[in-house]
Amino acid sequence: MKRRPKKWNALLLIATVCLACPTAAIAQQTQEQLKSDYLLKVSQLINLPRTNRQMFHKWMSVGDAAKFRSRLNQDAVTIRIDPSINASAQYDPTTQTITLRQPPGRFEMTFDAGPGSACLLWHEAIHAISHGHQIRAIQPARAFKGVPTDLAPGATGKLVTKDDADNLVPMGTVEGATVSGQQKAAAVADEAVDHFYINWAESCLAATQSLVVLERHLTTHGKNKPTAEVSAVTKNLWQRFVEGCNSSLMRDVPGPAERKELEQMIGFRCDPGEILGGYLSLGYPVEYFGAFASDEQVWALFPTAAQIGMPDVRPSQEKNPLDDISVSYVKTWKQGPTGRTVSIHLTLFGTPEIGNVVWEAAHITGQAVPEVGDEAVVVHNPSDYVVARFRNAHVLMIDQQVEAEPLSVKTNPPNWNFVKRIFRNIEAMPVPPIPVGVETSIAKLRSGN
């Protein structure tokens, strides 16, 4: 009998062992490795600013790695490699599958969302997380509520949501899977909704490259007032970052409420006001980023008499500094001894952090109002008035009607559009309105120096 070569025996042994292994076990092991590699890359991306020792990592968040792990480690979610796909990465909601053109480890560690960037892994994982909320694989269900009018294909003058998506497109295929018209329509609408949030977040991440360069100048030139030449460079870098945070591939940018949704879903947070407040709290002068606000700039933040609804009334203006903590600007529209009176108090602090400390110390209680600034409350003591905060600004507003016979004073329902207008004007500024003379370091305020 002819002996088999030792090499053949070894190969036969390997084949026998492989045949004895359950196919499912091999597939599961492969999935575990793919998911491990994928999540490692996402986690590295989330921690990239901290890893690179960027100061801004203290005041922004690329995401919560635990939220990504929780979704991707679910058995229903699969990851596969297919070099033939058109995109570098894609998520198929019909099968809960993320398909990659190359293994996760080959994606580059960069915030540039171009082909081959680890940002694409982060991007597709957000689709999976969003879908997980919609199908109740994650609670709460359907965290993303909708997109602006006409953003999604087929929209007809209203917000497109999952509930009315079934009429958007005809029957067809979604990423190779045959599905009903309703399923495809929902997938198209879901993708549009997700991209309303994701594309804005990607724009913010890309804009942090300006902060990386800006921080080199901060480190080089220190905490003294910069020269005009240095200031011109750093102001431009800061302006480019702010513009990036106020733009998106979509034609609209998420407002405060939508940004809060994104933060709740994946842990992403990027607020130029908070980041600037962080730099200022470390002792870097305002002149690196912009200029102190003039009184004219602050008064321009208020609504006009026509917007208030009293076009013929000339408002009074009063400025009240409070040591070096804040400056209050008060504008009042009054029709006369009787009639309507609207008074708006805008108090500005050196940083959002200082304003938040003052807000918390005030122990404001009342009826919370969602989707107005960072926080808004209707206070019922002794008469109704409203207070709200946004970045380094606090607003107090009261709208009253005085009747002569019999003499009475009643409070009109608050028009939150007046407050929102002020906050939108502040958000549009490259640097929040910081009055001359207010302290920007909370440490100095606490120390009394």
C-alpha positions, 0 to 999 in steps of 0.5 A: 500500500502506497503511503500518503505524504505527511503533508497530505495527512496534515491537510486531511486532518485539518479538513476533518477538524473543519468538517466537524466544526458547526458552520454556525460556530465559525460564522459567529466567531467571524461576526465577533471578530468583525464587530470587535474590530468595527467597535474598536475603530469607532471607539478610537474615533470617538476618543481621537480628540482626547488621544491627540490631547486637544483641549476641545475634547473637554467641551464636545463629544463625538459620541458615547461608545457604550451606545454604539456597543449596545446596538452593534453587539445585538445578534440581529445586527450583522457586519459583512465585507463585500469588495464589490459594493459601490459605497465604502460602507452602507447599512441595510435596514431590511436585514440590519446589516452593515456592509463594508468594502474593506475590513474595519481595520483598514479605515483611516483614523480621520474626521474627514468623511471621505472614502475610507475614513473611519467616520463612515463606520461611525456614520453607518453605526448611527443608521443602525442605532436610529433603526434600532430605536424605530423597531424598538430594539432600543428604547425609547422608540423612534427618537428621531422625529422628522426632517424639515419640509421637502428634505426627503424625496417625495415630501409634499409640504410637511414634515416627513415621518415614518408614519407617512413614508409609505407613499414616497416611492414605488416598490423596488429594492433597497441595497439589493433586497427585494422589499415592498413599496411601503418598506422601501419608502420607509427606508428612504424616509428614514435615511433622509431623517438620519442624514439631517442629523448625521450630515450636520454632525459630520460638518462639525467634526470636519470643522474641528480641524480649524480648532486643531490649528487654532490650539497650536497658536494658543499654545505658542502665544499663551494667555496674554492678549495676542498681537493684531497679526496673531489675532487675525489668524486665530479669529479666521480659524474660529470663524471657519469652525463656527461656519462648519458647525452652522452648515450641513450637506443638507440644506437645513441645520438641526436646531437646539431640539434636534441637536438634543435628540442626537445627543440623547441617541448617540452622545454627540455634542458640539456647541461653539458657545460651550467650546469658546466658554471652555477656552475663555475659562482657561484664561485665553483672551477673547481677542483670540476669537473675536471682540467684546460685544459693543452696546450697539451689538447687544441692543440689536439682538432684541426684537424690534417694536414691529416684531413685538406688535407695538410699531409706534412705541419707542422703547426705553433702554437701560444698562445695568452692570453687576460688578464683573459678573454680568451686564443686564440690558433692559428694553421696555415697550410701554403704550402709556399709563394704561395699555400693554407693556413688554419688558425684556431683560437680557443678562450676559455673562463672560462664559456659559459656565458662569451663567449656568452657575448663576442659574442654578444658584437662583433655584428657578422653579416653574413650568418648564418649556421645551425647545427654547434655548438651553432651558426655559421656564414660566414662573408664577410668582407673584405674576407670570413671567418667563425666564430662559437661558442660552449659552452665556445669556439669560432672558427674563420677559414679562408682557402685561396689560393695564386696564383703567376701569376698573384698574387691573393688571393682567399678564398676557400669554408669553410669546416665546418667539421674542426669546427665540429671536434673541437666541437665534441672533446670538447663535448667528454671532461668531463669538457670543456677546461678551460685554467689556469688563465681565470676567471670563474665568470662573476660577477667578470669580470663585477665588475673589482675585 
